[in-house]
Amino acid sequence: MPEKPLDFATRQLHAEGHVKPFHAHSMPIFQTSTFYFDSPEHGADLFAKKQEGHIYTRLGNPTTEALERVVADLANGDGAVAFGSGMAAIQAALLTFVQAGDHVISGDTLYGPCIHLIKDVFKRFGIESTFLDSSDLDAVREAIRPETKALYFETPANPTCRISDIAALADLAHEHGVLCMVDNTFATPYLQRPLDLGADISVHSATKYLNGHGDLVGGIVIADGEKAQAVRKFREDTGAIMGPMDSFLFLRGVRTLSLRMERHHENGLAVAEHLQKHPKTETVHHPGLPGFPGHEIAKKQMHGYPSVFSFELKGGVEAGRTLLNNVHLCTVAVSLGTVDTLIQHPASMTHAGVSKEMMEQQGLTEGMVRISVGVEKAEDVIADLDTALEKV
């Protein structure tokens, strides 16, 4: 009789196994640049990959590898590769598999620097791109060319929370021999597992919910088999590995992921429902609201909702500016997924580098406000917003 699989909450604590031969209960920080060899023959065997071991932290570090084992397990992938930032992870996920002459299809609702990377930086190296609404299957189908090698999108997307059907897009991509890559930063493996839905690669900005405490910058790529190894080789060649101290902090954050995401889910939905009823709001973009486009797909492919969402106020950009100038509990700051509540204005902050045309294509208005609800008491966050909205 097969052994009952361990629950997610248990795996986030035990997936990397015990730290042998040190008998350490907590994974130590291997704060070293290099590792010594028992003999010249031992060193030669390690370089030839005839033995397992460590050579140099740019190539791999025990602390970083422990983190990678846990995240790969939680995301149901064969391997995870940790990077020094989310943007480094996105770059590696794409450039491992595309080259000059290739074409990338990307969702048009992305983090601003990611748009610049794919649209402008990649173009310098002969990689063409098409940006479109990834929730529109027909638009994706029509955009596929013989030279298309990758389909990359976020769901929920930043900052509008647009939902794309991962399973349907993966099937479509695979029909044409195209890799399906999903940025799963907003949802985390606790709420959504793209690899289970057919995606080839799942990417995370570890800076956000995975770490959860706003004290490190990192990224991670999760994939199966040979794809994970290919991304790891790209990281070795380009040197963007996450350091051991950050890996230790990241691993500590992952230990409480399920607990935090449950509270984030509850709080985010409570604040969104309250704002939806508020007389000074125009629109609330939250996938957990029944009237939200993509709500049914979100229910099908997710196990709950992240606490980051956007909303628009009656009065536009001036109303949003007044709101941000009058909150006290909520912190005016970029990033998201931290244990405290952050609020910001995408058009002038995270998406400031996005062209006006692209912002219009995304549905990103100048008056849009993005909030990442923390794990405080939801009523306290609501009271802070209400007090600030009185000034609007």
N, C-alpha and C positions, 0 to 999 in steps of 0.2 A: 504494500500500500504506500503511495507516494507521501512524502513528508509534507505537511501543510506549509505553504509559502509564508515567510515572515511578512508582517505588515510593514507599510512604508515607515511608520513612526519608529519601528524597531530597527529597520535597516539603516535609517539615517544615523543610528548610534553604533551599529555593529558591522557595517558592510566592509570596512577595510580590514577587519580581523585584528588579532592581537599583535603587538609590536615585538616580534622576536628578532634577535635573541635577548633583547633588553628587558623584557617583562614590564615594560612601561604601560600603565593603565591608560594614559593619554599620549597620543602621538607627539614625540618630541620635535623641537625645531632643529633641523639639521642645518645650522647656520655655517655652512662651509662652501667654499668655491670649488674645492677639488677633493678627491678621495685617493688614499694611497693604495698601492698594490702589494700583495704578499711576496711577489716575485716578478721578474720580467715576463715570465711565462703567463702568470696570472693576468698582468696588464694586457699582454697580447691577446689572450683569450677573450677578455672583455671587449676590446676593440673589434675583434673578429666575431663577436656575438656568440661565441661558443659557450660562454657562461653568463649567468645573470649577475648583475652588480652595478656599481656606480663608478663613473669616471670623473665627471665634471658637471656642476649644477646646471649649466646651460643645456646639457643633454638630458638631465633628469635628476631629481632629488627625492629622497624617501618621503619627506613631508608633503611635497607636491603630489607625489604618486598616491599617497594615502587619500588625499582629497579627491583625486581623479577616480580612484576606485569607488568611493562613496557616491559621487555624482553619476558616474556611469551606471551604477547599480540602480539608483533612484529613477533614472531616466530610461531604464531598460535598454541600455546600449552596451556594446561590447567594450568600448573604450571611450575615455574622455581625455581631452588635452587642455591644460590650463595655461592661460596667457596673462600678460601683465596688464591688459585692459580689455574692455569689451570690443573696442574698435580693432585691436590686434587680432582678436578671435574672429571677427567678421571678415577681416582682410584675409586671414589664413584659410578660413572655410571656403572662400571663393577662389583665391589665387592658387590654392592647391590643385584645383580642377579646371581652371580656365586659363587661356593664354592668348597671345596676339592672334587676331582673326576670329576669335570666338565672340559669342553674343550672350548677354545676360538679360533675363527678364526679371524685373523687380517690382514689387508692390510700390505704389506711389506714396503711400503713407508710412514714412519711416522717420527715425531719428535724423535730424538735420545733417550732422557730419557723415552719416552713412550714405545719404543721397549724394553728397559731394564726392565721397570716395568712389562710388560706383559710376556716377555720371561724368565726373571731371578727371579724377586721378587715374582711373582705369583707362579712360580714353587716351591718355598720354602713352599708354603701353599697347594701344591697338585693340582694346576690348570695347566693343559696342554695347549699348544698353538701351532697353526700352522700359519706361515706367508706366504702369497702368493700375487700374483698380483690380487687385488680386481677388476680390470677392466676385468678380465677373468672369465666369469660366469661359464664356465665348470670347471675351477680349483676350484672355490668356492664350486660348487656342489659336486665334488669328495672328497673334504676335510671334508664335514659334516659327523659327527659320531652321534650315538645315544646319547652320552654324551655332544654333542655340545650345548651350551646354549646362546652364543653371537657371533655376527659378528660385528667387529669394524673396521672402515676404515676412512680415510680422503679423501675428494674430494672438491677442488683440493688438491693434496697431497704435503707434504713438503719434499724436495724443488723442485721436478721435475714437479709439477703441474699435475701429472697424474690424469685423470678423470675416475671416476667409476660411473656407472649407478645406481643411488639411487633407483629408482622405481623397476628396474629389480632385484636388490639385495634384496630389502625388500620383494618382492614377493617370491623369492627363499627361503629366511630365514623363512618366515612365513609358507611356505609349510612343513617345518620340525620342526616347533615349536621353532625356534631360534629368539632371539631378534636382531633387526637391529639397530646399533648405529653408528651415523655419526658425525665425528669431522668437524664442519662447521666454524672453526676459520677463514680460508682464505676468505670465501665468505660473512659471516655474514647473518642475516635474511633479509637484504635488497636485496642481490643478489641471495640468495638461501634459500629455506625453506624445509629442509628434512622431517619434519613431514607431510607436504602437499603431499610429494611424497611417503609416506608409511612407513618411518622410525619410530621406536618406541621412540628413544631418540636422541636428538641433543646436542652436547657438544661444548663449546667454551672456548678458552683461552681468557678471557675478557681483558687481558693485551694488546691485539693486537688491531684490528680495532674497537671493540665495545667501548673501552675507547678512543683510538685514539691519546692520548697525551703523552704516554710513562712515566706516573707518578704514576702508580700503578700496582700491580700484583693481578690477580684474575681469577676465572673461574666460569662457569655457566652451569648447566644441565637443559634442557627443555624436558618435557615429558607430557603425558596425564594422567589425573586421578590418579589411584592407583599407577602407576609407579613413578610419581612425589612425591607422599606421601612417598613411600618406600625410595626414595633417600633422602628425607628430614629427615626421621627417622635415616638413616645411618649417616647423617651429625650430628644430635643431639648426637648420640652415640660416634662419633669419634671426634667431636669438631672442624671441619674445616671451620666454617662459616666465610664469609667475614665480616670484621668489619664495623661499621657505618661510619667512616671517608672515607674509601675506597669506600663504597657503595654510599656515597654522590658524590664523584668525578666521579665514574663510571656512575652514573645516569646523571651527567652533561655532560659527554662525549656522552652518547647515544642520548641526545637531538639533536645533529647535525649529527647523523649517515648518514642519507640520503644525506645530502649536501656533506659530506666528501667522501662517497663512489662513488658518481657521478664523483667528481674530480679525485679520485684515479683511477677509471675506465678509464677515458679519458687519464690521464697522463701515466698510466702503459702501455696502448696499444700504445700510441705514442712512448714511449721509446723502447718498444719491436719491433715495426715496424722499427724504426731507426737502432737498433742493428742488426736486421735480415739482413739488407742491408749492414752493415759495413764489409769491407774487412778483418778485423781481428777477426771476430766471426765465430765459427764453427757451433753452434746450439743455437737456442733460444727456451726455453720451456715456452710458454705462451698459455693458452687455447683459447685466442681470435684470434690467427693466423690461417688462413684457413688450412695450412698444418700440424697443430699440431694433433697428434693422440688424439682422444677424442673430437675434436673441435665440431663435430655435436651433441654429447651428451651434451656437455657443453651448447651449444646454446639452447637445448631442456629444460634443467633443471635449467638454471641460467638466471638471468635478467641483466647480465653484468658480468664483470670480475674484480677480485681484482688486485691490483697493484703490488703484489709480484710475482716474477717469477725468473727463473734461466737461465743462459746462459753459454756457454763454448767458450773459446777463442782458436784460433790457437796458439799453444805454450804451452798449458796445464797449469800446476800449477804455473810455473814461470811467465807466462803471467798474470795470475790472481793476483799473488802477486804484480807484478809491477803496475797493474791497481789500486789495493787498496792502494798502497803507493803513488799514484799520484792524487787521487781525493781530492777535496777541499770543494765543496758544499756538496757532499754525505758524510755521516758520517759512518766510519767503526765501526759497532756495530751489535750485534745480536738483536733478536726480530724483529718485523715487524708491519705494520699497523699504524705507527705513522704519524703525519702530516708532518714531515720532512723525507727526503730520507735516508734510511739505506742500507748499502752494507756490505756483509760478505762472508767468505769462508767456506761453510758447512763442508767439510771434516776435517778441523782442528778446527772448532768452534762448531756449534750446533750439528753436528753429529760425533764429535771426539770419542765418546764412542761406536760407531757402528762398528762391526767387518768388516774386509775387504770383507769377503764373503757376508755379508748382504748389504754392500755398492754396490757391484757388482750386486746383485740381484735387488736392488732398481734402478740401472742405475745412481747411484750417483758417478760421476767421481772426481778425485783429482783436476782437473782443473775447476770444476764448481764454478761459482760465483752466489750468490743469491742477488737480489736487491729488496727492498721494496720502491717503488716510492711514494713520499709524495705529498703534494698538492701545492708545489711550481709551478712556471711557468715551463711547461714541457721543453720548449726550453732551460732554464737555466740548468736543469738536463742533458739534451743531450749535451750541450756545455761542461759541466764539464767532462762527460764521454769521449767525443771526445778528449779533451785536455789530459786526462790521457792515452787514447789509443794510442796517438802519441808516448808515451814513451815505448810502448810494442813492 
